[in-house]
Amino acid sequence: MDSKLLEIICCPVTHQPLEYLDQARLEQLNQAIRDGKALNSADQVVSGEFPEALVARDARLVYPIRNGIPILLEEESIDWTRLPG
């Protein structure tokens, strides 16, 4: 994803800046997805691991990046506080 784009996009819910989810938390998220325990904001089980993700500055809402494109839809977001562990 273009670094210029990352400078101007924000969380559609909180309007906070977004940053890349660090590798350790990305692995924790992907483990929850593999275990079938990750729900998106639409309360659907998330399928398919995330190669990359963005997180709001408050570290609560996570958005997938698919094929280099950030998916900034509220219903696609994952609330970090709802993940197991």
C-alpha positions, -999 to +999 in steps of 0.1 A: +000+000+000+012+035-009+027+053+022+010+086+010-024+069+011-017+057+047-010+094+056-045+105+045-069+076+053-085+072+087-108+049+105-144+054+092-158+048+127-135+067+150-118+090+125-085+082+140-054+078+119-046+042+108-013+024+110+000-011+101-009-038+126+025-051+139+036-087+131+030-101+166-006-088+167-012-098+131-002-134+140-025-133+171-054-121+148-047-148+123-046-175+150-081-163+161-092-165+125-078-200+121-096-210+153-129-196+141-130-171+170-127-138+151-159-120+144-162-088+123-184-059+133-213-075+115-210-105+139-199-128+111-170-153+116-140-140+096-125-165+072-092-163+054-061-150+072-049-114+067-015-110+050-017-073+063-040-052+083-045-017+095-054-007+130-068+026+144-045+046+166-064+035+197-055-001+187-092-012+188-105-016+153-086-036+127-092-035+090-080-061+065-058-052+035-066-075+006-045-074-026-029-042-014-063-025-009-074-015+026-110-026+032-123+003+053-159-008+058-172-008+093-188-042+089-154-057+078-136-043+109-126-065+138-128-051+173-096-061+189-112-062+224-135-090+212-107-114+203-099-142+226-068-141+248 
